[in-house]
Amino acid sequence: MNANFLYNNKTLRERRRELRNNQTEEEKILWAKLKNSQIKGLKFVRQYSVGPYILDFYCPKLRLAVELDGGQHNDIENKLYDQGRDDYLKSVDIRTIRFWNQDVHKNINNVLEKISACI
């Protein structure tokens, strides 16, 4: 892949915008806690693309992706897709941390503690 398109590939711009404008409830809840450098002064961005993938949230300084997963991620096909995605991100030196949507609803503080622990 051309290094010029590794980050925020222009061909994915419209899809990133679409995802930002149509966030899930869980993404809205977590974004409210991540935006404006609220966690240890670190900047997170949402719907950031790396290679062919669009990350839910990304901290460039830490090279940390935060992904929120709904129930569809329990399907074997989606598990394999997620594993391939995580392997790709690892190959470009990006760590991925995943949370279930229900974790965001039930215990947002635990989610934030786990993100802080990665820092």
N, C-alpha and C positions, 0 to 999 in steps of 0.2 A: 504494500500500500504506500502511496505517495505520502511522505511525512507532512507535506503541506495540508493534507486533509485528515490527519490523525485527530485533531481537535476541532470541534465545531464545524464539521464539514458543511459547506454552503448548500449542498444538495439536501441536507437534513434540516435546514433552517425553518422551513414552513412546518414540518412535523414537530420540531421543538416548540415553536410558537403555539401550535395547536394543543400540545400537551400542557403547556403552561396555562393556557386559557381554559382548559378543561380538567383541572386537577381533581383528584379524588378527595373525599373528605379527609382521609388520613394524610394525604400530601399537604393539604391546607393546614392541618393541625401541626404537623412536624415543621413545615416551612415557617410558621409563626414563631417557632422556637429557635430555628437555625438562622433566619435572616438577620441582617444588621450585626453580624459578628457577635451574637449573644453567647456563643460557647467559646470560652477562653480567648475571645477576641479574634477568632478565626473566621475568615470569609467562606461561606458556602454559596454555591450557585445551584439553580435548579434546571433540570432538563438540559444537561450539558452532554454533547456527543463526543465520544472517543471511538475512533474507527467507525465501524458500522452500528454501534450501540448508542442509545440515548440513556444517560444515567438520571435517576430521579433527583439525586442531590450529589454534589461533588465539592470537595475542599481541595483546591489546587495545591496549596502549600503542603498539605499532608499526603496528597495523592490518594485520597480516601473517597470511595464511592459509598453512598448510603442508598440502599434499595428497599422499597416497601413492596411486600408480596401479598396478594389476595389469595383466596382459596384455589384459584386456577393453577397456582404454582405447585399444587400437590400432584397434579397430573404428571405421569412419567415423561411425556413429551416436553412439558415445560421444565421439569427438573433437569432433563438433559440439556435443554436450551440454556437454562440458567447456569449450569456447570460449564458449558462451552463459553458463555459470556464471561463468567468469572475467570476462567483459564486465560482467555484473551486479555482481560484487564490485567491479570497478574503478569502476563508476558510483557506488558508495557509499564510495569512497576506501579500498578494501582491496586490497592487493597480494597476489598469489598466487604461491607457489613450489611447483613440483611435482617429485616424485621417483618413480622406478620402484621398485616393491617390491624388485627385485633389487639396486638401489643400496644399500638399507638393509642387506641381507644381506652384500653383497660389500665395501662400504666405508662403514660408518657414519660414520667420521671425516670423509670427504669430504662427506657429507650435512650433518654438523654444521658444517663449515667454510663451506659454501655458505649455510646458515641464518645463521651469524654474519656473513657478508659482507653480508647484507641488512640487518643491524642497523647 
